């Protein structure tokens, strides 16, 4: 199913896509993320990393046992060959603008797919990457990428209607990333955070090794409706 729709406070319009330029829509039970935040946000649009990854970390931490760096730590050397760098459009979607609303994904692990989660989620470490959606012809189901701009690993587990259109129409690279949400948050605050972090162009690393800088704190906190300004 194709999903993902744009909300502003209350649902205002639906977008048939997994990642769209102005909203996100991820599908349920095999859904497809259909949108992404807008492009008027304050997050850097050039694909560079924000100045700091230590906000709220309380200082440096030791590397985690899964090979990824913990929040506030210095990056590890990776211990393996680098992946392939690719410029993409990066949009975001969450609980409210998934279609239907919720955290269902098109390619859940319990559905027999080579993925990690049964529903959208993840913390951003190499062992627990965050769900993203795109056209499976662009990036195969289960493909792990690393996104420096948000300092998180991601895994392809969902379909994205706008991504499908972008890829089939002009082979434009577009991924739509799940933003932490659970249905208790303000939908308008969630969508505003999606907009803030949307990147017209940014660079990702496809099939990266473990050991990249990781900040595990989510970009959005549904309990306080707070959007982070740095990873």
PyMOL CGO cylinders between C-alpha atoms (Angstrom):
from pymol import cmd
from pymol.cgo import CYLINDER

trace = [
    CYLINDER, 0.00, 0.00, 0.00, 1.13, 3.50, -0.68, 0.3, 1, 1, 1, 1, 1, 1,
    CYLINDER, 1.13, 3.50, -0.68, 0.91, 5.84, 2.18, 0.3, 1, 1, 1, 1, 1, 1,
    CYLINDER, 0.91, 5.84, 2.18, 1.96, 9.00, 3.80, 0.3, 1, 1, 1, 1, 1, 1,
    CYLINDER, 1.96, 9.00, 3.80, 0.02, 12.16, 4.00, 0.3, 1, 1, 1, 1, 1, 1,
    CYLINDER, 0.02, 12.16, 4.00, 0.69, 15.69, 5.06, 0.3, 1, 1, 1, 1, 1, 1,
    CYLINDER, 0.69, 15.69, 5.06, -0.82, 17.08, 8.24, 0.3, 1, 1, 1, 1, 1, 1,
    CYLINDER, -0.82, 17.08, 8.24, -0.79, 20.58, 9.65, 0.3, 1, 1, 1, 1, 1, 1,
    CYLINDER, -0.79, 20.58, 9.65, -2.22, 20.35, 13.15, 0.3, 1, 1, 1, 1, 1, 1,
    CYLINDER, -2.22, 20.35, 13.15, -5.07, 18.23, 11.82, 0.3, 1, 1, 1, 1, 1, 1,
    CYLINDER, -5.07, 18.23, 11.82, -4.89, 16.26, 8.61, 0.3, 1, 1, 1, 1, 1, 1,
    CYLINDER, -4.89, 16.26, 8.61, -5.29, 18.76, 5.82, 0.3, 1, 1, 1, 1, 1, 1,
    CYLINDER, -5.29, 18.76, 5.82, -4.40, 16.87, 2.69, 0.3, 1, 1, 1, 1, 1, 1,
    CYLINDER, -4.40, 16.87, 2.69, -3.23, 13.46, 1.60, 0.3, 1, 1, 1, 1, 1, 1,
    CYLINDER, -3.23, 13.46, 1.60, -0.23, 12.80, -0.59, 0.3, 1, 1, 1, 1, 1, 1,
    CYLINDER, -0.23, 12.80, -0.59, -0.04, 9.52, -2.46, 0.3, 1, 1, 1, 1, 1, 1,
    CYLINDER, -0.04, 9.52, -2.46, 3.56, 8.78, -1.86, 0.3, 1, 1, 1, 1, 1, 1,
    CYLINDER, 3.56, 8.78, -1.86, 6.07, 7.36, 0.47, 0.3, 1, 1, 1, 1, 1, 1,
    CYLINDER, 6.07, 7.36, 0.47, 8.08, 10.50, 0.50, 0.3, 1, 1, 1, 1, 1, 1,
    CYLINDER, 8.08, 10.50, 0.50, 6.84, 13.74, -0.84, 0.3, 1, 1, 1, 1, 1, 1,
    CYLINDER, 6.84, 13.74, -0.84, 8.30, 17.17, -0.93, 0.3, 1, 1, 1, 1, 1, 1,
    CYLINDER, 8.30, 17.17, -0.93, 5.74, 18.57, 1.40, 0.3, 1, 1, 1, 1, 1, 1,
    CYLINDER, 5.74, 18.57, 1.40, 4.72, 15.72, 3.60, 0.3, 1, 1, 1, 1, 1, 1,
    CYLINDER, 4.72, 15.72, 3.60, 5.10, 12.12, 4.43, 0.3, 1, 1, 1, 1, 1, 1,
    CYLINDER, 5.10, 12.12, 4.43, 2.87, 9.13, 4.07, 0.3, 1, 1, 1, 1, 1, 1,
    CYLINDER, 2.87, 9.13, 4.07, 3.87, 5.72, 5.06, 0.3, 1, 1, 1, 1, 1, 1,
    CYLINDER, 3.87, 5.72, 5.06, 1.59, 2.81, 4.53, 0.3, 1, 1, 1, 1, 1, 1,
    CYLINDER, 1.59, 2.81, 4.53, 0.28, 0.30, 6.91, 0.3, 1, 1, 1, 1, 1, 1,
    CYLINDER, 0.28, 0.30, 6.91, 0.59, -3.42, 6.90, 0.3, 1, 1, 1, 1, 1, 1,
    CYLINDER, 0.59, -3.42, 6.90, 2.79, -3.29, 3.87, 0.3, 1, 1, 1, 1, 1, 1,
    CYLINDER, 2.79, -3.29, 3.87, 2.27, 0.35, 3.48, 0.3, 1, 1, 1, 1, 1, 1,
    CYLINDER, 2.27, 0.35, 3.48, 4.29, 2.92, 1.71, 0.3, 1, 1, 1, 1, 1, 1,
    CYLINDER, 4.29, 2.92, 1.71, 5.67, 6.02, 3.19, 0.3, 1, 1, 1, 1, 1, 1,
    CYLINDER, 5.67, 6.02, 3.19, 4.25, 8.73, 1.12, 0.3, 1, 1, 1, 1, 1, 1,
    CYLINDER, 4.25, 8.73, 1.12, 5.69, 11.96, 1.91, 0.3, 1, 1, 1, 1, 1, 1,
    CYLINDER, 5.69, 11.96, 1.91, 8.28, 13.89, 3.65, 0.3, 1, 1, 1, 1, 1, 1,
    CYLINDER, 8.28, 13.89, 3.65, 8.63, 17.17, 5.33, 0.3, 1, 1, 1, 1, 1, 1,
    CYLINDER, 8.63, 17.17, 5.33, 8.64, 20.42, 3.47, 0.3, 1, 1, 1, 1, 1, 1,
    CYLINDER, 8.64, 20.42, 3.47, 11.68, 22.35, 2.37, 0.3, 1, 1, 1, 1, 1, 1,
    CYLINDER, 11.68, 22.35, 2.37, 11.28, 25.45, 4.48, 0.3, 1, 1, 1, 1, 1, 1,
    CYLINDER, 11.28, 25.45, 4.48, 13.02, 24.05, 7.57, 0.3, 1, 1, 1, 1, 1, 1,
    CYLINDER, 13.02, 24.05, 7.57, 15.99, 25.40, 9.43, 0.3, 1, 1, 1, 1, 1, 1,
    CYLINDER, 15.99, 25.40, 9.43, 18.17, 22.31, 9.27, 0.3, 1, 1, 1, 1, 1, 1,
    CYLINDER, 18.17, 22.31, 9.27, 21.20, 22.56, 6.98, 0.3, 1, 1, 1, 1, 1, 1,
    CYLINDER, 21.20, 22.56, 6.98, 20.32, 21.85, 3.36, 0.3, 1, 1, 1, 1, 1, 1,
    CYLINDER, 20.32, 21.85, 3.36, 23.82, 21.27, 2.01, 0.3, 1, 1, 1, 1, 1, 1,
    CYLINDER, 23.82, 21.27, 2.01, 24.21, 17.81, 3.46, 0.3, 1, 1, 1, 1, 1, 1,
    CYLINDER, 24.21, 17.81, 3.46, 26.86, 18.88, 5.94, 0.3, 1, 1, 1, 1, 1, 1,
    CYLINDER, 26.86, 18.88, 5.94, 26.75, 17.68, 9.52, 0.3, 1, 1, 1, 1, 1, 1,
    CYLINDER, 26.75, 17.68, 9.52, 25.55, 20.05, 12.21, 0.3, 1, 1, 1, 1, 1, 1,
    CYLINDER, 25.55, 20.05, 12.21, 28.24, 21.51, 14.44, 0.3, 1, 1, 1, 1, 1, 1,
    CYLINDER, 28.24, 21.51, 14.44, 27.72, 19.18, 17.38, 0.3, 1, 1, 1, 1, 1, 1,
    CYLINDER, 27.72, 19.18, 17.38, 26.32, 15.82, 18.23, 0.3, 1, 1, 1, 1, 1, 1,
    CYLINDER, 26.32, 15.82, 18.23, 26.63, 16.18, 21.98, 0.3, 1, 1, 1, 1, 1, 1,
    CYLINDER, 26.63, 16.18, 21.98, 23.45, 18.07, 22.79, 0.3, 1, 1, 1, 1, 1, 1,
    CYLINDER, 23.45, 18.07, 22.79, 21.99, 16.54, 25.87, 0.3, 1, 1, 1, 1, 1, 1,
    CYLINDER, 21.99, 16.54, 25.87, 24.64, 13.84, 25.98, 0.3, 1, 1, 1, 1, 1, 1,
    CYLINDER, 24.64, 13.84, 25.98, 26.37, 14.95, 29.12, 0.3, 1, 1, 1, 1, 1, 1,
    CYLINDER, 26.37, 14.95, 29.12, 29.84, 14.32, 27.74, 0.3, 1, 1, 1, 1, 1, 1,
    CYLINDER, 29.84, 14.32, 27.74, 31.82, 11.76, 25.83, 0.3, 1, 1, 1, 1, 1, 1,
    CYLINDER, 31.82, 11.76, 25.83, 30.85, 8.13, 25.93, 0.3, 1, 1, 1, 1, 1, 1,
    CYLINDER, 30.85, 8.13, 25.93, 32.68, 4.92, 25.19, 0.3, 1, 1, 1, 1, 1, 1,
    CYLINDER, 32.68, 4.92, 25.19, 31.97, 3.03, 21.99, 0.3, 1, 1, 1, 1, 1, 1,
    CYLINDER, 31.97, 3.03, 21.99, 29.02, 0.70, 22.21, 0.3, 1, 1, 1, 1, 1, 1,
    CYLINDER, 29.02, 0.70, 22.21, 29.48, -3.02, 21.80, 0.3, 1, 1, 1, 1, 1, 1,
    CYLINDER, 29.48, -3.02, 21.80, 27.70, -3.12, 18.45, 0.3, 1, 1, 1, 1, 1, 1,
    CYLINDER, 27.70, -3.12, 18.45, 30.49, -1.15, 16.80, 0.3, 1, 1, 1, 1, 1, 1,
    CYLINDER, 30.49, -1.15, 16.80, 28.61, 2.14, 16.58, 0.3, 1, 1, 1, 1, 1, 1,
    CYLINDER, 28.61, 2.14, 16.58, 29.56, 5.25, 18.46, 0.3, 1, 1, 1, 1, 1, 1,
    CYLINDER, 29.56, 5.25, 18.46, 27.35, 6.35, 21.31, 0.3, 1, 1, 1, 1, 1, 1,
    CYLINDER, 27.35, 6.35, 21.31, 25.92, 9.84, 21.58, 0.3, 1, 1, 1, 1, 1, 1,
    CYLINDER, 25.92, 9.84, 21.58, 28.62, 12.41, 22.17, 0.3, 1, 1, 1, 1, 1, 1,
    CYLINDER, 28.62, 12.41, 22.17, 31.47, 10.05, 21.36, 0.3, 1, 1, 1, 1, 1, 1,
    CYLINDER, 31.47, 10.05, 21.36, 34.18, 10.48, 18.80, 0.3, 1, 1, 1, 1, 1, 1,
    CYLINDER, 34.18, 10.48, 18.80, 33.74, 8.42, 15.63, 0.3, 1, 1, 1, 1, 1, 1,
    CYLINDER, 33.74, 8.42, 15.63, 35.42, 5.05, 15.37, 0.3, 1, 1, 1, 1, 1, 1,
    CYLINDER, 35.42, 5.05, 15.37, 37.56, 4.19, 12.38, 0.3, 1, 1, 1, 1, 1, 1,
    CYLINDER, 37.56, 4.19, 12.38, 34.93, 1.79, 11.08, 0.3, 1, 1, 1, 1, 1, 1,
    CYLINDER, 34.93, 1.79, 11.08, 37.27, -1.14, 10.67, 0.3, 1, 1, 1, 1, 1, 1,
    CYLINDER, 37.27, -1.14, 10.67, 36.06, -1.86, 7.14, 0.3, 1, 1, 1, 1, 1, 1,
    CYLINDER, 36.06, -1.86, 7.14, 35.85, -0.50, 3.65, 0.3, 1, 1, 1, 1, 1, 1,
    CYLINDER, 35.85, -0.50, 3.65, 33.70, 2.57, 3.17, 0.3, 1, 1, 1, 1, 1, 1,
    CYLINDER, 33.70, 2.57, 3.17, 30.37, 2.26, 1.42, 0.3, 1, 1, 1, 1, 1, 1,
    CYLINDER, 30.37, 2.26, 1.42, 29.18, 4.11, -1.67, 0.3, 1, 1, 1, 1, 1, 1,
    CYLINDER, 29.18, 4.11, -1.67, 28.43, 7.81, -1.30, 0.3, 1, 1, 1, 1, 1, 1,
    CYLINDER, 28.43, 7.81, -1.30, 25.22, 9.05, -2.92, 0.3, 1, 1, 1, 1, 1, 1,
    CYLINDER, 25.22, 9.05, -2.92, 23.46, 12.42, -3.05, 0.3, 1, 1, 1, 1, 1, 1,
    CYLINDER, 23.46, 12.42, -3.05, 19.74, 12.15, -2.25, 0.3, 1, 1, 1, 1, 1, 1,
    CYLINDER, 19.74, 12.15, -2.25, 16.70, 14.15, -1.26, 0.3, 1, 1, 1, 1, 1, 1,
    CYLINDER, 16.70, 14.15, -1.26, 15.83, 13.27, 2.33, 0.3, 1, 1, 1, 1, 1, 1,
    CYLINDER, 15.83, 13.27, 2.33, 12.31, 13.75, 3.68, 0.3, 1, 1, 1, 1, 1, 1,
    CYLINDER, 12.31, 13.75, 3.68, 10.64, 12.52, 6.86, 0.3, 1, 1, 1, 1, 1, 1,
    CYLINDER, 10.64, 12.52, 6.86, 7.37, 10.94, 7.96, 0.3, 1, 1, 1, 1, 1, 1,
    CYLINDER, 7.37, 10.94, 7.96, 5.82, 9.89, 11.24, 0.3, 1, 1, 1, 1, 1, 1,
    CYLINDER, 5.82, 9.89, 11.24, 2.79, 8.40, 12.96, 0.3, 1, 1, 1, 1, 1, 1,
    CYLINDER, 2.79, 8.40, 12.96, 0.29, 11.11, 12.01, 0.3, 1, 1, 1, 1, 1, 1,
    CYLINDER, 0.29, 11.11, 12.01, 1.13, 11.42, 8.34, 0.3, 1, 1, 1, 1, 1, 1,
    CYLINDER, 1.13, 11.42, 8.34, 1.58, 7.74, 7.72, 0.3, 1, 1, 1, 1, 1, 1,
    CYLINDER, 1.58, 7.74, 7.72, -1.36, 6.41, 5.72, 0.3, 1, 1, 1, 1, 1, 1,
    CYLINDER, -1.36, 6.41, 5.72, -3.19, 5.11, 7.57, 0.3, 1, 1, 1, 1, 1, 1,
    CYLINDER, -3.19, 5.11, 7.57, -1.80, 6.78, 10.70, 0.3, 1, 1, 1, 1, 1, 1,
    CYLINDER, -1.80, 6.78, 10.70, 0.46, 4.47, 12.66, 0.3, 1, 1, 1, 1, 1, 1,
    CYLINDER, 0.46, 4.47, 12.66, 3.83, 2.78, 12.43, 0.3, 1, 1, 1, 1, 1, 1,
    CYLINDER, 3.83, 2.78, 12.43, 3.09, -0.03, 9.96, 0.3, 1, 1, 1, 1, 1, 1,
    CYLINDER, 3.09, -0.03, 9.96, 5.66, -0.66, 7.25, 0.3, 1, 1, 1, 1, 1, 1,
    CYLINDER, 5.66, -0.66, 7.25, 5.59, -2.33, 3.85, 0.3, 1, 1, 1, 1, 1, 1,
    CYLINDER, 5.59, -2.33, 3.85, 8.42, -4.79, 4.52, 0.3, 1, 1, 1, 1, 1, 1,
    CYLINDER, 8.42, -4.79, 4.52, 8.25, -6.00, 8.16, 0.3, 1, 1, 1, 1, 1, 1,
    CYLINDER, 8.25, -6.00, 8.16, 10.66, -8.65, 9.41, 0.3, 1, 1, 1, 1, 1, 1,
    CYLINDER, 10.66, -8.65, 9.41, 7.73, -10.80, 10.54, 0.3, 1, 1, 1, 1, 1, 1,
    CYLINDER, 7.73, -10.80, 10.54, 6.48, -10.73, 6.96, 0.3, 1, 1, 1, 1, 1, 1,
    CYLINDER, 6.48, -10.73, 6.96, 9.54, -12.63, 5.81, 0.3, 1, 1, 1, 1, 1, 1,
    CYLINDER, 9.54, -12.63, 5.81, 11.51, -9.63, 4.53, 0.3, 1, 1, 1, 1, 1, 1,
    CYLINDER, 11.51, -9.63, 4.53, 15.27, -9.19, 5.12, 0.3, 1, 1, 1, 1, 1, 1,
    CYLINDER, 15.27, -9.19, 5.12, 14.66, -6.29, 7.47, 0.3, 1, 1, 1, 1, 1, 1,
    CYLINDER, 14.66, -6.29, 7.47, 15.10, -5.58, 11.19, 0.3, 1, 1, 1, 1, 1, 1,
    CYLINDER, 15.10, -5.58, 11.19, 11.79, -4.26, 12.51, 0.3, 1, 1, 1, 1, 1, 1,
    CYLINDER, 11.79, -4.26, 12.51, 8.16, -5.35, 12.46, 0.3, 1, 1, 1, 1, 1, 1,
    CYLINDER, 8.16, -5.35, 12.46, 7.06, -1.70, 12.61, 0.3, 1, 1, 1, 1, 1, 1,
    CYLINDER, 7.06, -1.70, 12.61, 8.76, 1.63, 11.92, 0.3, 1, 1, 1, 1, 1, 1,
    CYLINDER, 8.76, 1.63, 11.92, 11.37, 2.47, 14.52, 0.3, 1, 1, 1, 1, 1, 1,
    CYLINDER, 11.37, 2.47, 14.52, 15.04, 2.23, 15.42, 0.3, 1, 1, 1, 1, 1, 1,
    CYLINDER, 15.04, 2.23, 15.42, 17.55, 4.28, 17.38, 0.3, 1, 1, 1, 1, 1, 1,
    CYLINDER, 17.55, 4.28, 17.38, 20.06, 4.93, 14.60, 0.3, 1, 1, 1, 1, 1, 1,
    CYLINDER, 20.06, 4.93, 14.60, 22.87, 2.60, 15.63, 0.3, 1, 1, 1, 1, 1, 1,
    CYLINDER, 22.87, 2.60, 15.63, 24.36, 0.08, 13.23, 0.3, 1, 1, 1, 1, 1, 1,
    CYLINDER, 24.36, 0.08, 13.23, 22.62, -2.72, 15.13, 0.3, 1, 1, 1, 1, 1, 1,
    CYLINDER, 22.62, -2.72, 15.13, 19.30, -0.85, 15.31, 0.3, 1, 1, 1, 1, 1, 1,
    CYLINDER, 19.30, -0.85, 15.31, 19.05, 1.48, 12.30, 0.3, 1, 1, 1, 1, 1, 1,
    CYLINDER, 19.05, 1.48, 12.30, 16.01, 3.70, 11.78, 0.3, 1, 1, 1, 1, 1, 1,
    CYLINDER, 16.01, 3.70, 11.78, 13.37, 2.75, 9.21, 0.3, 1, 1, 1, 1, 1, 1,
    CYLINDER, 13.37, 2.75, 9.21, 13.40, 4.58, 5.89, 0.3, 1, 1, 1, 1, 1, 1,
    CYLINDER, 13.40, 4.58, 5.89, 11.25, 4.21, 2.80, 0.3, 1, 1, 1, 1, 1, 1,
    CYLINDER, 11.25, 4.21, 2.80, 12.04, 4.44, -0.89, 0.3, 1, 1, 1, 1, 1, 1,
    CYLINDER, 12.04, 4.44, -0.89, 11.52, 2.67, -4.21, 0.3, 1, 1, 1, 1, 1, 1,
    CYLINDER, 11.52, 2.67, -4.21, 12.88, -0.87, -3.89, 0.3, 1, 1, 1, 1, 1, 1,
    CYLINDER, 12.88, -0.87, -3.89, 14.42, -0.48, -7.35, 0.3, 1, 1, 1, 1, 1, 1,
    CYLINDER, 14.42, -0.48, -7.35, 16.40, 2.47, -6.00, 0.3, 1, 1, 1, 1, 1, 1,
    CYLINDER, 16.40, 2.47, -6.00, 17.64, 0.69, -2.88, 0.3, 1, 1, 1, 1, 1, 1,
    CYLINDER, 17.64, 0.69, -2.88, 16.72, -2.96, -2.21, 0.3, 1, 1, 1, 1, 1, 1,
    CYLINDER, 16.72, -2.96, -2.21, 14.67, -3.89, 0.84, 0.3, 1, 1, 1, 1, 1, 1,
    CYLINDER, 14.67, -3.89, 0.84, 16.97, -4.24, 3.85, 0.3, 1, 1, 1, 1, 1, 1,
    CYLINDER, 16.97, -4.24, 3.85, 19.69, -1.92, 2.54, 0.3, 1, 1, 1, 1, 1, 1,
    CYLINDER, 19.69, -1.92, 2.54, 21.48, -0.09, 5.35, 0.3, 1, 1, 1, 1, 1, 1,
    CYLINDER, 21.48, -0.09, 5.35, 22.72, 3.46, 4.80, 0.3, 1, 1, 1, 1, 1, 1,
    CYLINDER, 22.72, 3.46, 4.80, 24.39, 6.05, 7.00, 0.3, 1, 1, 1, 1, 1, 1,
    CYLINDER, 24.39, 6.05, 7.00, 23.16, 9.66, 7.00, 0.3, 1, 1, 1, 1, 1, 1,
    CYLINDER, 23.16, 9.66, 7.00, 25.83, 12.09, 8.29, 0.3, 1, 1, 1, 1, 1, 1,
    CYLINDER, 25.83, 12.09, 8.29, 23.41, 15.01, 8.47, 0.3, 1, 1, 1, 1, 1, 1,
    CYLINDER, 23.41, 15.01, 8.47, 21.46, 13.26, 11.25, 0.3, 1, 1, 1, 1, 1, 1,
    CYLINDER, 21.46, 13.26, 11.25, 24.31, 11.03, 12.46, 0.3, 1, 1, 1, 1, 1, 1,
    CYLINDER, 24.31, 11.03, 12.46, 22.24, 7.86, 12.23, 0.3, 1, 1, 1, 1, 1, 1,
    CYLINDER, 22.24, 7.86, 12.23, 22.20, 4.54, 10.41, 0.3, 1, 1, 1, 1, 1, 1,
    CYLINDER, 22.20, 4.54, 10.41, 19.00, 3.76, 8.48, 0.3, 1, 1, 1, 1, 1, 1,
    CYLINDER, 19.00, 3.76, 8.48, 17.46, 0.60, 7.02, 0.3, 1, 1, 1, 1, 1, 1,
    CYLINDER, 17.46, 0.60, 7.02, 15.13, 0.28, 4.01, 0.3, 1, 1, 1, 1, 1, 1,
    CYLINDER, 15.13, 0.28, 4.01, 11.88, -1.20, 5.37, 0.3, 1, 1, 1, 1, 1, 1,
    CYLINDER, 11.88, -1.20, 5.37, 9.06, 0.75, 3.73, 0.3, 1, 1, 1, 1, 1, 1,
    CYLINDER, 9.06, 0.75, 3.73, 7.68, 1.92, 0.41, 0.3, 1, 1, 1, 1, 1, 1,
    CYLINDER, 7.68, 1.92, 0.41, 7.42, 5.58, -0.52, 0.3, 1, 1, 1, 1, 1, 1,
    CYLINDER, 7.42, 5.58, -0.52, 4.96, 6.74, -3.16, 0.3, 1, 1, 1, 1, 1, 1,
    CYLINDER, 4.96, 6.74, -3.16, 6.72, 9.97, -4.08, 0.3, 1, 1, 1, 1, 1, 1,
    CYLINDER, 6.72, 9.97, -4.08, 10.05, 8.16, -4.06, 0.3, 1, 1, 1, 1, 1, 1,
    CYLINDER, 10.05, 8.16, -4.06, 8.57, 5.63, -6.50, 0.3, 1, 1, 1, 1, 1, 1,
    CYLINDER, 8.57, 5.63, -6.50, 7.44, 8.45, -8.78, 0.3, 1, 1, 1, 1, 1, 1,
    CYLINDER, 7.44, 8.45, -8.78, 10.78, 10.26, -8.53, 0.3, 1, 1, 1, 1, 1, 1,
    CYLINDER, 10.78, 10.26, -8.53, 12.73, 7.12, -9.36, 0.3, 1, 1, 1, 1, 1, 1,
    CYLINDER, 12.73, 7.12, -9.36, 10.54, 5.84, -12.19, 0.3, 1, 1, 1, 1, 1, 1,
    CYLINDER, 10.54, 5.84, -12.19, 10.15, 9.30, -13.69, 0.3, 1, 1, 1, 1, 1, 1,
    CYLINDER, 10.15, 9.30, -13.69, 13.72, 10.59, -13.63, 0.3, 1, 1, 1, 1, 1, 1,
    CYLINDER, 13.72, 10.59, -13.63, 15.79, 8.22, -11.46, 0.3, 1, 1, 1, 1, 1, 1,
    CYLINDER, 15.79, 8.22, -11.46, 15.92, 10.90, -8.79, 0.3, 1, 1, 1, 1, 1, 1,
    CYLINDER, 15.92, 10.90, -8.79, 17.32, 9.59, -5.49, 0.3, 1, 1, 1, 1, 1, 1,
    CYLINDER, 17.32, 9.59, -5.49, 14.85, 10.16, -2.65, 0.3, 1, 1, 1, 1, 1, 1,
    CYLINDER, 14.85, 10.16, -2.65, 14.53, 8.52, 0.76, 0.3, 1, 1, 1, 1, 1, 1,
    CYLINDER, 14.53, 8.52, 0.76, 11.89, 9.16, 3.41, 0.3, 1, 1, 1, 1, 1, 1,
    CYLINDER, 11.89, 9.16, 3.41, 13.01, 8.62, 7.00, 0.3, 1, 1, 1, 1, 1, 1,
    CYLINDER, 13.01, 8.62, 7.00, 10.82, 7.64, 9.95, 0.3, 1, 1, 1, 1, 1, 1,
    CYLINDER, 10.82, 7.64, 9.95, 10.67, 10.33, 12.63, 0.3, 1, 1, 1, 1, 1, 1,
    CYLINDER, 10.67, 10.33, 12.63, 10.20, 9.08, 16.19, 0.3, 1, 1, 1, 1, 1, 1,
    CYLINDER, 10.20, 9.08, 16.19, 6.48, 9.28, 17.06, 0.3, 1, 1, 1, 1, 1, 1,
    CYLINDER, 6.48, 9.28, 17.06, 3.80, 7.17, 18.71, 0.3, 1, 1, 1, 1, 1, 1,
    CYLINDER, 3.80, 7.17, 18.71, 0.45, 8.90, 18.23, 0.3, 1, 1, 1, 1, 1, 1,
    CYLINDER, 0.45, 8.90, 18.23, 0.49, 10.85, 21.50, 0.3, 1, 1, 1, 1, 1, 1,
    CYLINDER, 0.49, 10.85, 21.50, 2.32, 13.84, 20.04, 0.3, 1, 1, 1, 1, 1, 1,
    CYLINDER, 2.32, 13.84, 20.04, 0.93, 17.00, 18.45, 0.3, 1, 1, 1, 1, 1, 1,
    CYLINDER, 0.93, 17.00, 18.45, 0.62, 16.23, 14.75, 0.3, 1, 1, 1, 1, 1, 1,
    CYLINDER, 0.62, 16.23, 14.75, 1.44, 19.83, 13.85, 0.3, 1, 1, 1, 1, 1, 1,
    CYLINDER, 1.44, 19.83, 13.85, 4.61, 19.73, 15.97, 0.3, 1, 1, 1, 1, 1, 1,
    CYLINDER, 4.61, 19.73, 15.97, 5.62, 16.45, 14.35, 0.3, 1, 1, 1, 1, 1, 1,
    CYLINDER, 5.62, 16.45, 14.35, 5.12, 17.76, 10.82, 0.3, 1, 1, 1, 1, 1, 1,
    CYLINDER, 5.12, 17.76, 10.82, 6.97, 20.99, 11.67, 0.3, 1, 1, 1, 1, 1, 1,
    CYLINDER, 6.97, 20.99, 11.67, 9.94, 18.89, 12.80, 0.3, 1, 1, 1, 1, 1, 1,
    CYLINDER, 9.94, 18.89, 12.80, 9.75, 16.83, 9.61, 0.3, 1, 1, 1, 1, 1, 1,
    CYLINDER, 9.75, 16.83, 9.61, 9.87, 20.08, 7.66, 0.3, 1, 1, 1, 1, 1, 1,
    CYLINDER, 9.87, 20.08, 7.66, 12.78, 21.37, 9.71, 0.3, 1, 1, 1, 1, 1, 1,
    CYLINDER, 12.78, 21.37, 9.71, 14.93, 18.35, 8.97, 0.3, 1, 1, 1, 1, 1, 1,
    CYLINDER, 14.93, 18.35, 8.97, 14.01, 17.85, 5.30, 0.3, 1, 1, 1, 1, 1, 1,
    CYLINDER, 14.01, 17.85, 5.30, 17.06, 18.05, 3.06, 0.3, 1, 1, 1, 1, 1, 1,
    CYLINDER, 17.06, 18.05, 3.06, 16.73, 19.03, -0.60, 0.3, 1, 1, 1, 1, 1, 1,
    CYLINDER, 16.73, 19.03, -0.60, 20.12, 17.44, -1.12, 0.3, 1, 1, 1, 1, 1, 1,
    CYLINDER, 20.12, 17.44, -1.12, 22.32, 15.56, 1.30, 0.3, 1, 1, 1, 1, 1, 1,
    CYLINDER, 22.32, 15.56, 1.30, 24.85, 12.75, 1.07, 0.3, 1, 1, 1, 1, 1, 1,
    CYLINDER, 24.85, 12.75, 1.07, 24.32, 9.25, 2.42, 0.3, 1, 1, 1, 1, 1, 1,
    CYLINDER, 24.32, 9.25, 2.42, 26.67, 6.28, 2.56, 0.3, 1, 1, 1, 1, 1, 1,
    CYLINDER, 26.67, 6.28, 2.56, 25.19, 3.08, 1.13, 0.3, 1, 1, 1, 1, 1, 1,
    CYLINDER, 25.19, 3.08, 1.13, 26.30, -0.18, 2.79, 0.3, 1, 1, 1, 1, 1, 1,
    CYLINDER, 26.30, -0.18, 2.79, 28.51, 1.57, 5.34, 0.3, 1, 1, 1, 1, 1, 1,
    CYLINDER, 28.51, 1.57, 5.34, 30.69, -0.24, 7.87, 0.3, 1, 1, 1, 1, 1, 1,
    CYLINDER, 30.69, -0.24, 7.87, 29.92, 0.05, 11.58, 0.3, 1, 1, 1, 1, 1, 1,
    CYLINDER, 29.92, 0.05, 11.58, 31.70, 2.75, 13.53, 0.3, 1, 1, 1, 1, 1, 1,
    CYLINDER, 31.70, 2.75, 13.53, 30.31, 5.96, 12.08, 0.3, 1, 1, 1, 1, 1, 1,
    CYLINDER, 30.31, 5.96, 12.08, 29.43, 8.77, 14.47, 0.3, 1, 1, 1, 1, 1, 1,
    CYLINDER, 29.43, 8.77, 14.47, 26.00, 8.05, 15.94, 0.3, 1, 1, 1, 1, 1, 1,
    CYLINDER, 26.00, 8.05, 15.94, 23.69, 10.16, 18.06, 0.3, 1, 1, 1, 1, 1, 1,
    CYLINDER, 23.69, 10.16, 18.06, 20.95, 7.93, 19.40, 0.3, 1, 1, 1, 1, 1, 1,
    CYLINDER, 20.95, 7.93, 19.40, 18.68, 10.65, 20.80, 0.3, 1, 1, 1, 1, 1, 1,
    CYLINDER, 18.68, 10.65, 20.80, 15.68, 10.98, 18.44, 0.3, 1, 1, 1, 1, 1, 1,
    CYLINDER, 15.68, 10.98, 18.44, 15.16, 14.10, 16.35, 0.3, 1, 1, 1, 1, 1, 1,
    CYLINDER, 15.16, 14.10, 16.35, 11.65, 14.43, 17.80, 0.3, 1, 1, 1, 1, 1, 1,
    CYLINDER, 11.65, 14.43, 17.80, 10.43, 13.74, 21.33, 0.3, 1, 1, 1, 1, 1, 1,
    CYLINDER, 10.43, 13.74, 21.33, 6.69, 12.92, 21.30, 0.3, 1, 1, 1, 1, 1, 1,
    CYLINDER, 6.69, 12.92, 21.30, 6.39, 13.29, 25.06, 0.3, 1, 1, 1, 1, 1, 1,
    CYLINDER, 6.39, 13.29, 25.06, 7.35, 16.97, 24.91, 0.3, 1, 1, 1, 1, 1, 1,
    CYLINDER, 7.35, 16.97, 24.91, 6.71, 17.77, 21.23, 0.3, 1, 1, 1, 1, 1, 1,
    CYLINDER, 6.71, 17.77, 21.23, 10.31, 18.93, 21.05, 0.3, 1, 1, 1, 1, 1, 1,
    CYLINDER, 10.31, 18.93, 21.05, 12.30, 18.96, 17.80, 0.3, 1, 1, 1, 1, 1, 1,
    CYLINDER, 12.30, 18.96, 17.80, 16.06, 18.82, 18.11, 0.3, 1, 1, 1, 1, 1, 1,
    CYLINDER, 16.06, 18.82, 18.11, 18.12, 21.44, 16.28, 0.3, 1, 1, 1, 1, 1, 1,
    CYLINDER, 18.12, 21.44, 16.28, 21.19, 19.19, 16.10, 0.3, 1, 1, 1, 1, 1, 1,
    CYLINDER, 21.19, 19.19, 16.10, 21.41, 15.42, 15.76, 0.3, 1, 1, 1, 1, 1, 1,
]
cmd.load_cgo(trace, "trace")
